Amino acid sequence: MLAAIILVGCTTQNVNIFIPARLDRKWGYIDKTGKWVINPQFEDASIFSENGLALVELNNKYGYIDKTGKWVINPQFDLADDFTNGLASAELNGKWGYIDKTGNWIIKPQFDDAYVFENGLACVELNGKCGFIDETGNWVIKPQFDDVRYFAENGLASAELNDKWGFIDITGNWVIKPQFDDALIFSEKGLAPVKLNGKWGFIDKAGNWVIKPQFDDALIFSENALALVRLNGKWGFIDETGNWVIKPQFDNPFNFSENGLAPVKLNGKWGCIDETGTLVIKAQYDYVRIFENTIFFKQDDKWGIIDEKGSIVVKPKFDLVLPRCL
């Protein structure tokens, strides 16, 4: 559990960009020009967290380095995650706990699984049930759910019980009773994707349908007030009223990045569109990803960098980039 897969693409607020890249089976870090800033030497590598530390693997153990490549927390954990809010979950001898930036246990390993802190709470699993703890390790919501997702800014989290999903508050009480086949988190726009009878729609925090279930798949609304949805095998973007902004036409897309571009797959190849749906970088690559407004492309099994006009900045030479975001 180095880090969670991202629904909406990879973004951080780092000023100095350190990008994980792999060459000859070893991971290091490059800058936006493709120059090595930390030489490849690790078995795995994550992006740098807000505290300036990055999770890396060496000799099948996980630890944390700083931006000079020096060990801050020596590799000692069986698995671990990125730091959020000053804490990182880590596994040792089959149990998960939380460490601080010095590597000391703040919450001793005792859980069967543990996830990142969001809005002051973290989901943990114990004896097959999920609950939430605070940053001192005290139970806020005792383990009682079959599955949960983290709390959104509106104070609600989706939770599963007996194969049905609903939404709970920070006391663990049901605000929206379990009734859905699946449920994602609420976005900042106040809508959550939920699945009912095989179709996805969007509800508000009262549980009322804002966009009726009609899609084959759906993701949460992003900051630009657009949501990715799939219909009849193709993906497009809708607004908060459920109207199509970009009609379903893509085989596989990602959400828009801060540079206003979104990677999309069309007829087996990847390119980028702008927020009008116009293909601004021709679909010609095997893969495209965006991180910190840097566009990475894969061609002939190697990764390189292109600019926003599609011109090559760094020729494809890396085996892999951004492992925690792909």
Buried (B, 14 or more C-beta within 10 A) or exposed (E): BBBEEBBBBBBBEBEEBBBBBBBEEBBBBBBBEBEEBBEBEBBBBBBBBEBBBBBBBBEEBBBBBBBEBEEBBEBEBBBBBBBBBBBBBBBBEEBBBBBBBEBEEBBEBEBBBBBBBBBEBBBBBBEEBBBBBBBEBEEBBEBEBBBBBBBBEBBBBBBBBEEBBBBBBBEBEEBBEBEBBBBBBBBEBBBBBBBBEEBBBBBBBEBEEBBEBEBBBBBBBBEBBBBBBBBEEBBBBBBBEBEEBBEBEBBBBBBBBEBBBBBBBBEEBBBBBBBEBEEBBEBEBBBBBBBBBBBBBBBEEBBBBBEBEBEEBBEBEBBBBBBBBB
